[in-house]
Amino acid sequence: MSGRLETTFKRLRDKKEKALIAYLMAGDPGLAETEQLVVALEQAGADIIELGVPFSDPIADGPVIQQAAERALKNGTSLRKILDSVKSLRQRTEIPIVLMLYYNSIHAMGYETFFTAAKTAGVDGLIVPDMPPDEAGPLKGPADAAELPLIFLLAPTSTPSRRKLVAEESHGFVYYVSLTGITGAKLSNVTNIQQNVQKLKKVSASPIAVGFGVATPEDAAQVSKIADGVIVGSAIVKRIASYQQDPAMIGHVAEFVRSLKAAMAPA
């Protein structure tokens, strides 16, 4: 497991706290703002940052994140520039940074070039939503060599054997998708999530983080009682979009993240 991710989950476990994982689309509205947001969200209580790499055909993403990807691509955001941003952030923060990117982006850069650059920049893990563990063979060797954990997604409809496979292959944490569908949908049956996370905990040595559908402090509070980490994406990206013209945008987004973390405080 990656040093920073492991240390963060252990530190939180010792305090009986859960990880707040905040998702940002890198380059929306610009990479300079993304860097400022990472620092501000850490100060507001985010424990881990998930940085989306914009892609023209994001299959797992709902309209909010798709539009953010379009804005970022229009601004000329590229994987190389994002890695440069991570490198620059490493002079200011040690918060774990996980990249969420599609296989094409890695393939276009070349495995070895990408993994070396990601490791050198200070990336802590990778989520490649269109590469499930049984198809991710080409990524595993270079990822192991670079000591970059691959984090896999598990759907609520997964069979017990699938659950076991994802739990064994996922390092850093397991990304449990709370609902069938795309990002930005509403949080559904919490009892169902709880049952599935409990089953997953029986077969996983890694922490379990739940994403998709967590949009409010109330949602974050509910999920934090069940899982080791709570992933919030579309609700943050939506705020960035609505405050884009506001000079105080970063403050507004940080305030929202602060409210999420406060709701997750242990009882």
Number of C-alpha atoms within 10 A of each C-alpha: 17 16 12 19 23 17 13 17 22 15 14 15 13 9 10 12 20 27 25 24 26 26 26 25 28 30 29 27 21 17 22 12 15 22 18 12 20 28 19 18 22 22 13 20 20 23 23 27 24 24 25 24 23 29 20 10 12 17 13 13 19 16 14 17 28 21 18 24 26 17 19 22 20 14 14 11 22 18 21 13 14 23 21 18 18 24 18 14 20 16 8 11 13 13 19 23 26 25 27 21 20 23 16 13 17 17 14 11 13 11 17 17 13 21 22 15 17 25 18 14 18 21 23 26 26 23 24 21 18 17 16 17 22 10 10 16 11 11 19 16 13 17 21 12 12 17 16 25 23 26 26 26 24 22 16 16 13 12 11 11 9 15 22 16 18 24 27 16 19 23 24 25 26 28 25 26 21 29 21 12 15 16 25 22 18 15 17 15 10 14 10 13 21 17 11 19 21 14 14 22 17 10 15 21 15 21 22 23 25 28 25 27 24 27 20 18 18 14 20 25 20 17 25 24 17 21 20 24 29 32 27 28 25 27 22 21 21 17 16 23 18 10 15 14 10 12 9 10 18 21 16 15 21 23 15 18 27 19 16 26 23 15 18 24 13 12 7
